[in-house]
């Protein structure tokens, strides 16, 4: 499934305005934004996937358009999905992006898989 490129452009613009060094990676049939080699946020099926940590989690769930992330059949605490009701306005999208950036220094990077030697 393709991701919404206009939505991705909005995220790129905000990250660049904040002078954030980031990379993107195609994941989950969408696009992930990586900061310090850690998944920070992404676009999955037209929704914002935000890694905000457990401290901001309960308050975030009270915001318009926000719901628990249940990607694999179980709740992933510290991650939320936000639909366009929650990020339609630029200041709302900037709010969610800032939450992910605030948590990023405390996030653990996933373990890198060892590359197999070619025979």
N, C-alpha and C positions, 0 to 999 in steps of 0.2 A: 504494500500500500504506500502510495506517495504521500509526502507530508505537504502541508500548505506553505508554499514558498514565500507568500506575502507575510505570513506569520513569522517564518524564519527570518525574513528581512527585518521585521520589527525588533526581534530579539537581538540580531546582529547589531543594529543601530544603537540600541540601549547599552549593550556591552561595550561597544566602541566609544560611546559618549563617556562611559565610566572608566575608560582606558584599561579594560580588563584584558589580560592576555588569555586567549582561549583557543581551542581547536574544536572541530566538529567531527563526529563519527556517526555513520549510519548504523542505527541499532533499532531493535524492536519494530522494524518496518517504518521507522521514523528517523529522527535526527537527534543526536545527543550533543550537548555542549559541554566540553570538558575544560575544567579549570584546575591547574596544578595536577594534571593527569588523573583527575577524579571527576566522575560524572556529577555535574552540577544541576543541570536542567535539560529538558528535551521536549520534543514534540512527538506525541504518540496518538495516532488516529484523530488528529485535529484538536487534541487537548494538550495543555501544558503539563508536563510531568516535572514536579519540583521536589528537589531533595533539600528539605528544610530542617531536618533533625527533630528530635523528640521534644525539645524545650518549646518550640514554636508550634508544634503539631496540633494540640487541642484548640488553641486560639484560631489557627488557620482554618480548621474545619467549620468554624462559625461564619466564615466569609462566603459571600455569594459565589456560586459556581464551584466551590471546593468540595472534594470528597476524598475518602480514603483510597489509597492506591491498593488495588487488589489485582495485580497483574498475573500472578501465577496460581491463583486460587486461594491465596492466603494474604492477609493484610500485611503491608510492609510499613511498619511504624517509622515515621520520619520522612516518608514520601507521600505526596498528595498529587492528585490529578485536579486540574482546574479547567473548566470549560469556558467558552467565550463569554459567558455572563460575568465571569470573574476577571477577565483580562481584556475586555473590549476597549476600555479607555487606556490611553498610554500610561497614565499615572498608576492604574491598577496593574498593568503588566510590569511596570518598573518596580512596584511594591513586591511582587512575587519574585522577580529577578534579584532584588536586593536581599530578600529572605534567603535565597539559595547562596548568594555570595557571602552573607554573614555566617552561614553554617559551614561553608566549604573548608575553612582552615581546620575545623574539628572533624571533618569527615575522613573516614579511612579509605585509602585507595584499594581497589581490588588487587588481588595478587596476580602478578603477571605469570602467564603460563610459560613454562620452559619450552624453548624451541627444540624439536627433535633434530638430531644430527642427521644429515643426509648420508646415505650409504653409497 
